Amino acid sequence: MHLELFFSYSKKLMKLAYPILIAQLIQNLMGFADTVMAGRVSATDMAAVAVASSIWLPLILTIYGLVMALAAIVSQYAGANEHHKIAKASYQTAWIALTLGIVLILLFNLLSPTISERITLEHDLKTLMFDYLGYIIWGGPGFCLYLVLRHYSEGLSHTKPTMIISIIGLLINIPANYIFIYGEFGLPALGGAGCGLATAIVYWVMFGAMLIYCLVSKVLKQTPLFKQFYWPDWQEIKYILSIGVPIALSLLFEVSLFSVVAILLAPFGAEVVASHQIAINFSGLVFMVPLSLAMAVTIQVGFAVGNNNHSEAKAICLYSVMLGLIIAVVTAALSLIFRTEIASIYTTESAVIELAASLMFLAALFQFSDAIQVISAGALRGYKDTKAILYITFCSYWLVGLSVGLILGLTDWLIPAIGPYGFWIGFISGLTVAAILLAWRLKIVQTRSMVNA
């Protein structure tokens, strides 16, 4: 019976998760296409795109995390059959997202002249980097509004539009890159900065496509968005921020940790940094699988909690963690078996391949705790218990993970300093602590919800 239940729940979760996974991978592929196409022009163009992206992505990812709150809110309203509240929550999230998108534009235009004067970079690199940011920033409001419509749809368990629109975005992104990089059809050749303009256009196209879907979709007729217009409601906005800000900050803590470690490894030389980046990049791609599953868990748990079916919510959590661990076994095994071949895709330098392959051995180990922590966090979002995620991720990543990494990587306090290996053991430690604490918190929330039901 338990095996039948496992397959039943797994089928439902994967039906929701696979379009999200494909959409996430396509988003990564867009970034990869930008880097490769800019690299065809010159190393300076490629470096400019890479540096500008490292500034842009944390900003937009923070907004992404904040808007993720909408999926949990919508799914709970849908489960409680309170469909009349969904449109208002979506509008209030849109006001937040649009404001943040506009703020990014204003801050860039106000601060970029001063920052440009003070940073010491090669002139061409600096010019291309700021040009890229100057273009992509205008796509920010479009992407923010797209995220709102996406999470409105996903909160109602309709995830396929996200996948289809991401495919449309990629199909536009590559030819648009070519046109703006090389100056086709009489347009000026912008080099790597053209990728920023192409991406801004793609963001607005994705928003337009999602808007059309929401207008014409028959499956969304039960919860129409455009039947009534809602001006900002400060109480509702405050409520959404109380759920979304902890999600955004927890994502920022995780992303910034990996960025800080890359900086700390810089004194070890280019080969070590390159090896670390290869292992991080591949781990990030693998991480898309449990992350997509976690987003599906948020939707299903939210619906069950809204429906006051707390035993169903608990079962979804249990079987999703089991599914996540089974997937981790497969991905970890593949990472171990093919770690040298995978590293060879990124570089031809034997020293870098060897070090990257050894780091990927450690990366394979943390896939198990990573699966537990991200799925537990997804379930907690479904319960709208997001402050606990913030505190746990900060303590786990920054207090435990970074501390262990610094001690093992840079000092002789416990053992002779082991450089990058120490930081990767720190990652494993931090993720393991996060997995334990988030699973523990989930158990508390489940018990509390069943008692209060």
Summary of the structure (lengths in Angstrom):
residues: 453
radius of gyration: 22.2
end to end distance: 26.2
largest distance: 68.0
contacts: 1662
relative contact order: 0.12
helix: 86%
strand: 0%
